[in-house]
Amino acid sequence: MLAFLRDNAPWLAAGVLLTFLSSFGQTFFISIFAGKIMEDFSLSHGQWGGIYTLGTTASAALMVWAGGLTDRFRVRALGTVILLMLMGACLFMALNPVWWLLPAVVFALRFTGQGMTSHIAVVAMSRWFIATRGKALSIATLGFAGGEALLPLIFVALMLTWDWRALWIMAALIAVVGIPVLLLLLRQERTPQSWAKSDQSLGMLSRHWTRKQTLRHFLFWFMVPALLGPAAFNTAFFFHQVHFAEVKGIAHVELVAMFPLYTGVSIASMVLSGWALDRLGTARLIPFMQLPMVAAFILFSIANGPITTLLGFVFLGITTGANTTLPNAFWAEFYGTGHIGSIKAMAAAIMVFGSAIGPGLTGLGIDLGLGIEAQYLLVAAYFVFTSVMMGIGISRARPDLSGAA
């Protein structure tokens, strides 16, 4: 492991940097400002959720096209442009004076942060590493975990004395500082595996699948509910964290203080799933990936004290960690790496769309009187459904992997 880190440090560090900077467009970060945004713009939970849904859906639509740019441009070039756009999006949030521009603000943050910055990182790891793909993904995506652990706690604490808009200016500065660091790390960028015309990472039936072929294949559609689920309801949980804290009768800062445990479990799950992935492959692992979400949302629903809530975070972290490695490796393993950027862009668009509908649906439910605790029981049932669908799809497709190198 130490030799792997030493030999590949610049490329792995670039992945960590990009996944960390994607935090500024992730729901766990945007949602810590939810109370201030709704107060300043006089919005209800449903209205703010609707705005978030609208902006994120537009981001998902653009990802279908823009994600394919990773098949054409190197990481250092595309990453620089996207980080400049992320800086602009953060400044847009800081300076926006009117509620009707909020959908555009959300669109800019979600597209540049959650969408493209993270997409560039995971596509690069999927391309640059073959035999050690799981290990590379688990290390590079530590940036997600670092962002979840550090940024909410730091920014919620700063919000006690700083104006929330000033904190978005700080986020913009951090994003732009990432550009010279990225360029330094990628002075000698690895040649993407597909550009080298290597056939070492073929998909099913020993070929590199195109996006059009993937969309016509049954397995893709069996995976769609699982792509939507964590994006929708993990996002919804963090989006409504202020409301959840109120319902459970705890201070928001007390809930945020539980995030490091969730992050620690996520990191452990991420590393373990990456290790298991390189030895067992995604086919054996991915059908069981979302079962901990069933336990997590049941516990969040019935929680009446900190112990049950903390246990919910443990189960949530197990799936969150595995979800950063297994799905990203799944596309390369089953469909090859020749067109992985455009295929992964389609999957990313579905996940971004899931993160759009989750807050909107749950916010509407709150406004209509369906409590968040009752909603979380329905969410648990949904993850039972996604696990069954993945199991059926993988079992049917797995024989076609036998010929892949």
C-alpha positions as CSV (number, residue, x, y, z in Angstrom):
1,M,0.0,0.0,0.0
2,L,2.8,2.4,0.9
3,A,4.5,1.7,-2.4
4,F,1.3,2.3,-4.3
5,L,0.8,5.7,-2.5
6,R,4.4,6.7,-3.2
7,D,4.4,5.7,-6.9
8,N,1.0,7.4,-7.6
9,A,1.0,10.3,-5.1
10,P,0.5,13.2,-7.6
11,W,-2.5,11.6,-9.4
12,L,-4.1,10.4,-6.2
13,A,-3.6,13.8,-4.6
14,A,-5.2,15.5,-7.6
15,G,-8.3,13.2,-7.1
16,V,-8.5,14.0,-3.4
17,L,-8.2,17.8,-4.2
18,L,-11.0,17.7,-6.7
19,T,-13.4,15.6,-4.6
20,F,-12.7,17.9,-1.6
21,L,-13.4,21.1,-3.6
22,S,-16.6,19.6,-4.9
23,S,-17.9,20.1,-1.4
24,F,-18.9,23.6,-2.2
25,G,-21.6,22.3,-4.6
26,Q,-22.6,19.4,-2.4
27,T,-25.9,19.4,-0.4
28,F,-24.1,18.8,2.9
29,F,-22.4,22.2,2.5
30,I,-25.2,24.2,0.9
31,S,-27.8,23.0,3.4
32,I,-25.9,24.4,6.4
33,F,-27.0,27.8,5.1
34,A,-30.7,26.7,4.6
35,G,-32.0,28.5,7.6
36,K,-30.3,31.8,6.6
37,I,-31.4,31.5,3.0
38,M,-35.0,30.8,3.9
39,E,-35.0,33.7,6.4
40,D,-33.4,36.2,4.1
41,F,-35.6,35.4,1.2
42,S,-38.8,34.6,3.2
43,L,-39.1,31.0,1.8
44,S,-40.9,27.9,3.2
45,H,-39.3,24.4,3.3
46,G,-41.3,23.5,0.2
47,Q,-40.3,26.7,-1.7
48,W,-36.6,26.3,-0.9
49,G,-36.9,22.6,-1.8
50,G,-38.5,23.5,-5.1
51,I,-35.9,26.0,-5.9
52,Y,-33.2,23.4,-5.1
53,T,-35.0,20.8,-7.3
54,L,-35.2,23.2,-10.2
55,G,-31.6,24.3,-10.1
56,T,-30.3,20.8,-9.6
57,T,-32.5,19.3,-12.4
58,A,-31.0,21.8,-14.8
59,S,-27.6,20.8,-13.6
60,A,-28.4,17.1,-14.3
61,A,-29.6,17.9,-17.8
62,L,-26.4,19.7,-18.7
63,M,-24.2,16.9,-17.1
64,V,-25.4,14.5,-19.8
65,W,-23.5,16.6,-22.4
66,A,-20.8,18.2,-20.3
67,G,-19.7,15.0,-18.6
68,G,-18.6,13.6,-21.9
69,L,-15.9,16.3,-22.1
70,T,-13.8,14.1,-19.9
71,D,-13.4,11.8,-22.9
72,R,-11.8,14.7,-24.9
73,F,-9.8,16.9,-22.5
74,R,-7.2,16.3,-19.9
75,V,-7.9,16.7,-16.2
76,R,-5.6,19.7,-15.7
77,A,-7.2,21.7,-18.5
78,L,-10.9,20.8,-17.8
79,G,-10.4,20.9,-14.0
80,T,-8.9,24.4,-14.2
81,V,-12.0,25.7,-16.2
82,I,-14.5,24.0,-13.8
83,L,-12.8,25.3,-10.7
84,L,-12.9,28.9,-12.1
85,M,-16.6,28.4,-12.7
86,L,-17.0,27.0,-9.2
87,M,-15.4,30.1,-7.8
88,G,-17.9,32.2,-9.8
89,A,-20.8,30.1,-8.5
90,C,-19.8,30.7,-4.9
91,L,-19.5,34.4,-5.5
92,F,-22.9,34.3,-7.1
93,M,-24.4,32.9,-3.9
94,A,-22.6,35.5,-1.8
95,L,-23.7,38.5,-3.9
96,N,-27.2,37.4,-5.1
97,P,-29.8,40.0,-3.8
98,V,-33.1,38.4,-5.0
99,W,-34.9,35.1,-4.5
100,W,-35.8,34.6,-8.2
101,L,-32.1,34.2,-9.0
102,L,-31.7,31.3,-6.5
103,P,-32.5,28.6,-9.1
104,A,-29.6,29.9,-11.2
105,V,-27.3,30.0,-8.1
106,V,-28.2,26.5,-7.2
107,F,-27.7,25.4,-10.8
108,A,-24.2,26.9,-10.9
109,L,-23.1,25.4,-7.6
110,R,-24.5,21.9,-8.3
111,F,-23.2,21.7,-11.9
112,T,-19.6,22.9,-11.1
113,G,-19.3,21.4,-7.7
114,Q,-21.4,18.2,-7.2
115,G,-21.5,17.5,-10.9
116,M,-18.3,18.3,-12.9
117,T,-15.6,18.6,-10.2
118,S,-16.4,15.2,-8.7
119,H,-17.1,13.6,-12.1
120,I,-13.6,14.6,-13.4
121,A,-12.0,13.1,-10.3
122,V,-13.7,9.7,-10.5
123,V,-13.5,9.3,-14.3
124,A,-9.7,10.0,-14.0
125,M,-9.3,7.3,-11.3
126,S,-11.3,4.8,-13.4
127,R,-9.2,5.5,-16.4
128,W,-5.7,5.8,-14.9
129,F,-5.9,2.7,-12.7
130,I,-7.0,-0.8,-13.8
131,A,-5.9,-3.6,-11.4
132,T,-5.9,-1.1,-8.5
133,R,-9.0,0.8,-9.5
134,G,-10.8,0.1,-6.3
135,K,-7.8,1.2,-4.2
136,A,-7.4,4.4,-6.3
137,L,-11.1,5.3,-6.0
138,S,-11.2,4.8,-2.3
139,I,-8.1,7.0,-1.8
140,A,-9.1,9.8,-4.2
141,T,-12.6,10.0,-2.8
142,L,-11.3,10.7,0.7
143,G,-11.8,14.3,-0.4
144,F,-15.6,13.8,-0.1
145,A,-15.2,12.5,3.4
146,G,-12.8,15.2,4.4
147,G,-15.2,17.9,3.2
148,E,-18.1,16.3,5.0
149,A,-16.1,16.0,8.2
150,L,-14.5,19.4,8.3
151,L,-16.5,22.0,6.4
152,P,-19.9,21.8,8.1
153,L,-18.4,22.0,11.5
154,I,-16.1,24.9,10.6
155,F,-18.6,26.9,8.7
156,V,-21.5,26.4,11.2
157,A,-19.1,27.6,13.9
158,L,-18.0,30.6,11.9
159,M,-21.6,31.4,11.1
160,L,-22.1,32.3,14.8
161,T,-20.0,35.4,14.3
162,W,-19.6,35.8,10.5
163,D,-22.3,36.9,8.0
164,W,-23.3,33.8,5.9
165,R,-22.5,35.6,2.6
166,A,-19.0,36.3,3.7
167,L,-18.5,32.6,4.2
168,W,-19.4,32.0,0.5
169,I,-16.7,34.5,-0.5
170,M,-14.3,32.4,1.6
171,A,-15.4,29.3,-0.3
172,A,-14.8,31.0,-3.6
173,L,-11.2,31.8,-2.5
174,I,-10.6,28.2,-1.5
175,A,-11.9,27.0,-4.8
176,V,-9.6,29.3,-6.9
177,V,-6.5,28.4,-4.7
178,G,-7.1,24.8,-5.8
179,I,-6.1,25.7,-9.4
180,P,-2.4,26.2,-9.0
181,V,-2.3,23.1,-6.7
182,L,-4.0,21.0,-9.3
183,L,-1.6,22.2,-12.1
184,L,1.4,21.5,-9.9
185,L,0.2,17.9,-9.2
186,L,-0.5,17.2,-12.8
187,R,2.6,18.7,-14.4
188,Q,3.1,15.2,-15.8
189,E,-0.5,14.0,-16.2
190,R,-1.0,10.3,-16.7
191,T,-2.2,9.2,-20.1
192,P,-5.8,8.1,-19.8
193,Q,-6.1,4.3,-20.4
194,S,-8.6,4.7,-23.2
195,W,-6.4,7.2,-25.1
196,A,-3.6,4.7,-25.0
197,K,-5.8,2.3,-26.9
198,S,-5.3,-0.4,-24.3
199,D,-7.9,-3.1,-24.2
200,Q,-6.9,-4.3,-20.6
201,S,-10.2,-3.0,-19.1
202,L,-12.9,-4.3,-21.4
203,G,-16.5,-4.6,-20.3
204,M,-19.1,-7.3,-20.9
205,L,-18.7,-9.4,-24.0
206,S,-15.1,-8.3,-24.2
207,R,-15.8,-4.8,-25.6
208,H,-15.8,-1.1,-24.8
209,W,-19.5,-0.1,-24.7
210,T,-20.7,3.2,-26.1
211,R,-23.2,5.3,-24.2
212,K,-25.9,4.5,-26.8
213,Q,-25.3,0.7,-26.4
214,T,-25.3,1.1,-22.6
215,L,-28.7,2.8,-22.6
216,R,-30.1,0.0,-24.6
217,H,-28.8,-2.7,-22.2
218,F,-31.1,-4.0,-19.6
219,L,-28.6,-3.8,-16.7
220,F,-28.5,0.0,-16.9
221,W,-32.2,0.3,-16.2
222,F,-32.0,-2.2,-13.3
223,M,-29.4,0.1,-11.8
224,V,-31.3,3.3,-12.2
225,P,-33.4,3.1,-8.9
226,A,-30.1,2.5,-7.1
227,L,-28.5,5.5,-8.7
228,L,-31.4,7.7,-7.7
229,G,-31.8,6.4,-4.2
230,P,-28.7,7.6,-2.2
231,A,-28.5,10.8,-4.2
232,A,-32.1,11.6,-3.5
233,F,-32.4,10.6,0.1
234,N,-28.9,11.1,1.5
235,T,-29.2,14.6,0.0
236,A,-32.7,15.1,1.5
237,F,-31.4,14.1,4.9
238,F,-28.6,16.7,4.9
239,F,-30.8,19.2,3.1
240,H,-33.4,19.1,5.9
241,Q,-30.8,18.8,8.7
242,V,-32.0,22.0,10.4
243,H,-35.6,20.8,10.4
244,F,-34.6,17.3,11.5
245,A,-32.8,18.8,14.5
246,E,-35.9,20.8,15.4
247,V,-38.1,17.7,15.2
248,K,-35.7,15.7,17.4
249,G,-35.4,18.6,19.8
250,I,-31.6,19.0,19.5
251,A,-29.5,22.0,18.6
252,H,-28.3,22.2,15.0
253,V,-24.6,22.4,16.2
254,E,-25.2,19.2,18.2
255,L,-26.4,17.4,15.1
256,V,-23.4,18.7,13.1
257,A,-21.1,17.5,15.8
258,M,-22.2,13.9,14.9
259,F,-21.0,14.3,11.3
260,P,-17.3,13.4,12.1
261,L,-18.5,9.9,13.3
262,Y,-20.4,9.5,10.0
263,T,-17.4,10.6,8.1
264,G,-15.1,8.2,10.0
265,V,-17.4,5.3,9.2
266,S,-17.6,6.5,5.6
267,I,-13.8,6.5,5.3
268,A,-13.5,3.0,6.8
269,S,-16.2,1.7,4.5
270,M,-14.6,3.5,1.5
271,V,-11.2,1.9,2.1
272,L,-12.7,-1.5,2.9
273,S,-14.9,-1.5,-0.2
274,G,-12.0,-0.4,-2.3
275,W,-9.9,-3.3,-1.0
276,A,-12.7,-5.8,-1.5
277,L,-13.4,-4.5,-4.9
278,D,-9.9,-5.3,-6.2
279,R,-10.3,-8.8,-4.9
280,L,-13.9,-9.7,-5.5
281,G,-15.1,-7.3,-8.2
282,T,-18.3,-5.2,-8.2
283,A,-20.6,-8.0,-9.2
284,R,-20.4,-9.7,-5.8
285,L,-20.5,-6.6,-3.7
286,I,-22.8,-4.0,-5.3
287,P,-26.2,-5.7,-4.7
288,F,-25.7,-5.5,-0.9
289,M,-24.4,-1.9,-0.9
290,Q,-27.6,-0.1,0.0
291,L,-29.0,-2.4,2.7
292,P,-27.4,-0.4,5.5
293,M,-29.5,2.6,4.3
294,V,-32.6,0.6,5.3
295,A,-31.4,0.4,8.8
296,A,-30.2,4.1,8.8
297,F,-33.5,5.6,7.9
298,I,-35.5,3.4,10.2
299,L,-33.2,4.5,13.0
300,F,-33.5,8.2,12.0
301,S,-37.3,7.8,12.0
302,I,-37.6,6.3,15.5
303,A,-34.7,8.1,17.1
304,N,-35.5,9.7,20.4
305,G,-32.0,10.3,21.7
306,P,-28.4,10.8,20.6
307,I,-27.5,7.1,20.7
308,T,-30.1,6.0,18.1
309,T,-29.2,9.0,15.9
310,L,-25.5,8.2,16.1
311,L,-26.2,4.6,15.2
312,G,-28.2,5.8,12.2
313,F,-25.2,7.8,11.1
314,V,-23.0,4.6,11.3
315,F,-25.3,2.8,8.9
316,L,-25.6,5.8,6.7
317,G,-21.8,6.1,6.6
318,I,-21.4,2.4,5.6
319,T,-23.4,2.9,2.4
320,T,-22.0,6.4,1.7
321,G,-18.4,5.1,1.8
322,A,-19.1,2.1,-0.4
323,N,-21.1,4.3,-2.8
324,T,-18.0,6.4,-3.6
325,T,-16.1,3.4,-4.9
326,L,-18.4,0.6,-6.1
327,P,-20.7,2.4,-8.5
328,N,-17.8,4.2,-10.1
329,A,-15.9,1.0,-10.6
330,F,-19.1,-0.8,-11.8
331,W,-19.3,1.2,-15.0
332,A,-15.7,0.5,-16.0
333,E,-16.0,-3.2,-15.1
334,F,-19.3,-3.9,-16.9
335,Y,-19.0,-1.5,-19.8
336,G,-15.3,-0.9,-20.3
337,T,-13.2,2.3,-20.2
338,G,-13.2,3.3,-23.9
339,H,-16.2,5.6,-23.4
340,I,-16.3,5.8,-19.6
341,G,-16.6,9.6,-19.5
342,S,-19.8,9.7,-21.5
343,I,-21.3,6.7,-19.8
344,K,-20.4,7.9,-16.3
345,A,-21.8,11.3,-17.3
346,M,-25.2,9.7,-17.9
347,A,-25.0,8.0,-14.6
348,A,-23.9,11.2,-12.9
349,A,-26.8,13.0,-14.5
350,I,-29.2,10.5,-13.0
351,M,-27.6,10.9,-9.6
352,V,-27.7,14.7,-9.8
353,F,-31.4,14.4,-10.8
354,G,-31.9,12.2,-7.7
355,S,-30.4,14.9,-5.6
356,A,-32.8,17.3,-7.2
357,I,-36.0,15.4,-6.5
358,G,-35.1,14.3,-3.0
359,P,-35.2,17.7,-1.2
360,G,-38.2,18.7,-3.3
361,L,-40.2,15.7,-2.5
362,T,-39.4,15.7,1.2
363,G,-39.9,19.5,1.4
364,L,-43.3,19.2,-0.2
365,G,-44.2,16.3,2.2
366,I,-43.3,18.5,5.2
367,D,-45.4,21.4,3.8
368,L,-48.4,18.9,3.3
369,G,-48.1,17.5,6.8
370,L,-46.3,14.2,6.1
371,G,-43.7,14.3,8.9
372,I,-40.1,13.7,8.2
373,E,-40.1,10.6,10.5
374,A,-42.9,9.0,8.5
375,Q,-41.1,9.8,5.3
376,Y,-38.0,8.1,6.4
377,L,-39.8,4.8,6.9
378,L,-40.9,5.0,3.3
379,V,-37.3,5.8,2.3
380,A,-36.2,2.6,4.1
381,A,-38.7,0.6,2.0
382,Y,-37.4,2.2,-1.2
383,F,-33.9,0.9,-0.4
384,V,-35.2,-2.6,0.0
385,F,-36.6,-2.3,-3.5
386,T,-33.3,-0.9,-5.0
387,S,-31.3,-3.8,-3.5
388,V,-33.7,-6.4,-5.0
389,M,-33.4,-4.7,-8.4
390,M,-29.6,-4.7,-8.4
391,G,-29.5,-8.3,-7.4
392,I,-31.7,-9.3,-10.3
393,G,-29.9,-7.2,-12.8
394,I,-26.4,-8.3,-11.8
395,S,-27.3,-12.0,-11.7
396,R,-28.5,-11.8,-15.3
397,A,-25.6,-9.8,-16.6
398,R,-22.7,-11.4,-14.7
399,P,-22.2,-14.3,-17.1
400,D,-21.3,-11.8,-19.9
401,L,-18.3,-10.6,-17.8
402,S,-16.6,-14.0,-18.2
403,G,-14.9,-13.0,-21.4
404,A,-13.7,-9.6,-20.3
405,A,-10.0,-9.1,-19.6
